[in-house]
């Protein structure tokens, strides 16, 4: 078991590390975990008045980090919560299904900006978003009210078992440390996405396994409890790693071939890269990174028909404004102007602060002699606030001014 000084170093160090990395969610989570450990180990902190003061200070810390530190990030979260609420409102009972938040969110964000009832600041903060930045809220969106009730029931049972374990072994500092780790992650998950990360999964489930084993077994009855703990943790970690890296592990040969095809493309061996990619398509359809790479190579090699199919498969897994830009280009090459325009407009409204997508739509309007639409789109480009200054943005604005003069 860990010596108590090591536990204090780990919990305090996690706060310092979070501050250095500017991870507000984990500053709050680590502080909550450390306070729990201190309250259970230091009798001086068990005074009700002192506990009340500590809670007030913790709430002030949370409020200050949310409102006065990285304000744009906080306002961006509010936009995400607003759009996410629209999803929940439409699918309240059963939700949209496990893992579908990242597949659905950007469509709702595009619809939100299409309607025009947004704040100028929100337009600048929008981005390709795949998490609700609150794991519990995202769980509610994916599983609905029914899932939320089940989650609350599971939390209640876990709290009961944790309380039982702590009462049974109140002097076990490693048990307290395990609970502190769970609190750190659970509180952090209120403000960002945590449970999708492998290290968080390993820490949380190992700590939880230790607590549950302590609740189920008793030393007087079961002498080899530590063996069960070690085996359980090892099996849990193995399953988590295999799940997280399943493509690299279970399709190792295909993974290496994909990486080799990418290397060939980088080094300029276009034909060889294309041939390898063609041969890998059937076996790697479920691999998002391959689909995005393959669709790009298809477009560059003048194969828009297959590129359209591959792009739609990638979009079904994880949409982005860039994929819709490519889909628009592919449809335009095929002469499907209606689908091309729809894709380009979707790209624009998914992340409306991007000059690249607006410029592609602007060029599309000009190419197809849609003068009024082109003028309106070009004017929007010139009036759009610059989020991140760059030479590319300057070129887009300069080219837009030139083309607008020709159109007018």
N, C-alpha and C positions, 0 to 999 in steps of 0.2 A: 504493500500500500504506500501511497505517497506521503512523505512527511508534511506536516501542516505548513511549514514555511514554503515548501514548493507549491502548495495549493494557492497560498497568498500571492506568490510571484506570478503564477499562471493567470489568475483572475485579474490581478492588477496590471500585469503586462498586456493582457488582452485589451484593457481600456486604453493604455498608452499606444499600443499598436493601432487601434481603431482611430485614435486621434491623429496619429501621424498620417494614416491613409485617408483621413477625412471621411470615415465611414460612420455617419451619425447614428444609423440604426444600431450598430454594434457598440458604439459608445454608450447608448442608452441600455442596450441589452446586457452588456458586460457590467455596467454599474448596478443593474438590478440583480445580476447573479452574485456579485461581490457583496452587496448589501444583505442578501439572503444568508450568505455564508457567515458574515460577521454577526448578524442578528442571532444566529443559532449557536455560534461559538463564543461570543463575547457577552457575558451577562450584563455588562454596563449598558448595552444597547437595548435591553429588554424593557427599559422604562417606557411607559406609554407616551409620556410627553416627548421624550427624545425620538421615539419611533414616529410620532406625528410630525416632528420637525424634519426628520430625514425624508419622509414621504413627500412633504411640501417641497423640500429642496430638489428631490428627484423629479417632481412634476414641473418645477421651474426650469430645471435642466432640459427636460424634454421639450417644453414650450419654446425655450430660447433657441435650441438647436433647430427646431422646425421653422421658427419665424425670423431669426436674425442671422442664421448661418446658411450659406448657399441658398439664398431666397429663390432664385430661379428654379432650382431643383425642387423646392417645396411647391412652388406654383405649378411646375410641370406635373407633380404627383396629383395635385388637385384636378388638373385637366384629365388625367388618367382615371381618377375616381369618378369624375362626372360622366365620362364616356362609358366606363365600366358599369355604372349604375343603369345606363340605358340598356345594356345587355341584360342585366338582371331583371329590369322592369319588363322586358319582352319575354324572358324565360324564367319566371319566378319559382315555379314549383319543382321542376326536375333539372333545371339548368341547361347548359349547352353541351354537356358531356365532358368526360375526362380528357384533358390535353387540348381542348378546343379553344381555349382563350387566345392562344397565340395565332390560331387559324382564323379567328373571328374579329378580334379587337380592331384591326386597322380598317375593316369595312365600316364599322360603326364610327370610327374617327373620321373617315372620309365623308360619311353621311352627315356627321355633326358639322363639319366645315362647309359642306355643300349647302346646308340650310341657311348659313350666314349669321346665325345668332351666337356669335362668339366674341370674346374680347381680343383686341389686337395683340396683347401679350401672349394669349393662348396660341395664336398662329405661329409666333416665333418659338414657342416651347415644344411644339409638336414634333414627334420623332417616330421612327419605326419602333413600335412598342410590342413586347411579347409577354409582359408580366404586369400584374395589377399593382405591384409594389406594396402588397399586403396579402400574404399567403392565405389568410383566413377568408378575406373578401374574395379572392380568386377561387378558392375552394367553393364558396357559396355560389359564385357565378357558374361554375362548372357542374355543380351537383344540386343546385337549387335549395329551397327551404328544407326539403326532405333530407338532403345531404347535410345541411347545416344542423338539423336536429340530431342526426346520427353522430356528427362530429362533437357536438356539445355533450352527448351521452358518453362518448368515448373519453373525452377530457375529464368528465365527472368521475368516471371509473378509475382513470389513471391518477387523479388527485386523491381519491380514496385509498388506493393501493400505496401511493407515495407517502401519504400521511401515516398509514399503518406501518410501513417500513421504518419511517423516522422515529415513531414511538417505540418500536421494537429495538432499534439500535441507534439511540440518540447520540451515543458517543462515537459512532463510526464516521470519521471525517471524510472518508472516500465516498460514502453514501451522500453526505451533504454536498460534497464537491460535484457528484453526478447530478444532483438536483439543481445545483447552481449552473451547471453547463446547459441543462435543459431550459432553465429560465432565461439564460443568455440568448439562446437560439429562438425560443418561443417569443420573447419580447422583441427581438430584432425582426422577426417575421411580421410584426405589426407594421413595419415601416419600409420593408424592402422584400425582395424575393430571396428566400434562404433555402427552402427545402428542395430546390432543384439542384443545389450544389453538392457535389460528392462529399466534401469534407464535413459539411454540416450534417448530411445524412449519417455519416459514419459516427460522428460525435454524439448526435442525438440518439440514434438507435442503440449504440453501445451503452450510453448512460441509462437509457430506458430499460435495456435488458438487465443491467446490474440491479436497478431498483426493483424490477418485477421479480427477479430471482430471490432477492432479499425478502420480498413480501411473501413469496410462495414457500420457500424452504426455511427451516429453522435449524440452527447449528446443533441443537441437542438431538434432533432426529436425523438430519442428513449431514454426515461428517465431511463429505467431499464436495461441498458447495462450490468451492473455488474452481474445480474441474468443469462443472457445468457452466460457470461464468466464462471461463476461457474458451470452451468449445462453442458456446452460443455466440460470443463476440467474434470469434474467428469465422464461423459460418455466415454471420450477418455481414461482416466486412467483405467476404468473398463474393456473396450474392450481389452486394451493392456495386462492387468494382466490375463484376461481370456484366451487370445490367448497364452500367454507365459506359463501358467500353465494349459493348457487345459486337459492334461491327468490326472493330479492330481485332477482337479476340476470335470470334466465331467465323469471320470472313477475312481472315488475315491475308490470304493470298490476293483476294480481290482488292483489299485496302492498299496493299503494296503496289498493285498494278495501277490503281487510280492515282496514287502519289507519283508514280513513274510517268504516267500520261501527263500530269500537271507539270512535272519537271521538263518533259520534252517540249511542251508548249512554251514554257519560259525560255528555254534555250533556243527556240526558233525552229524546232523540228515539227512544223505544222501538220504535214501529211501523216507522219508516224503517230503523232499525238491523236489525230482524228481517227485513225484506224484502230488504235487501242481503245479509245473512248467508245467507238461503235460496238466493239466486241464486248465491252463491259456493261453496256446499257441494260440488258435484260437482268443481269445478276445484281445490279446496283440501283434499281429503280427506287428502292426505299431509302436511299442515302441522299439526303438533301444537298450536302456539299458537292456530291458528284453531279447531281441534276443541274445545279447552278453553273458549275464549270462546263458541263457538256452543252448546255443551251447556249452559252456564250460562244463556244467553239463552233457550234452549228451556224449561228448567225454570221460569224466572221467568215465562214466557208460557204456562204450563200445557200444555206439549206433551211429556209424559213418554215417549210411545212412541218418537218420533224421538230424544229426548234419550238414551234407553237405547241406541239404535243408535250414536249419535255417541260416547257415553261409552265404549262397548266398543271402538270404533276408536281412541280416544285412549289407553285403557288398554293396548291391544295395542302401541302405540308406546312409551309410557312411563308405567307405573302409578304411582299415588300414593294415599295414604290419602284425600286430599280427593276424588279422582275416584271412589273406592269409596263414599265418603259420599254423593256425588251420585247414584251408581248405585243405592244403597240407597233413597234418597228417590224416585227415578224408579220403581223397581219397586214400592215401597209405594203410590205413586199409582195404579199400574196394577192393584193388588190382588194382586200376586205376592209374598205375605208371605215365602215360603220363600227366594226369591232375594234379597229385601230384607234379611232377617236375615243371610243368608250374606255379602252385600256389606258390611253394617255391621260384622260380626264380623271380616272381613278387614281393614277399615279400622282397627279397634281394635288388632289384633295386628301390623299392618305397622309402626306407630309407636305403641307402647303407652303412651307418656308424654303423649299428647295428651288433654286433657280434653274437647275438642270432639267427637271421635269417640265416646268413651265416653258422653257425655251424649246424643248422638243415638241410640245403642243403648238407653240407659236409657229415653228417651222412647218408643222403638218398643215396648219390652216393656210399658210402662204402657198405651200406646194399644191394644195387642192383648190386654190383660188377662192377661199372663204375669207374675203377681205374684211368684213365687219368683225368676224370672230378674231381674226388675226390682229386687228387694231386694238380690240378690247384686251386680248391676251398680252400683247406687247406693252400696252399702257400699264397693265398690272405688274409686269416684270420691272418696268422702270420705277414704279411706285413702291415696290416691295422692299421692306427694310432688310438690310444685310445682317444676317446672323453671325457669320464668320467671314470677315474680309479675306478675299483671295484674288489672285490674278485671273483665275478662271471666271469668277463672278464679274470682274471688270470687263473681260472680253465679251461675255454674254450681254451685258448692258450696252456696250459700244456697238455690237452687231445688231442688237434689237433697235437701237436708235437709227442706225443706217437703213435697216429694212423698213421701219415705220415711215421714214421720209419718202422712200420709194412708193409705198402704199398710199400715202396721202397726196 
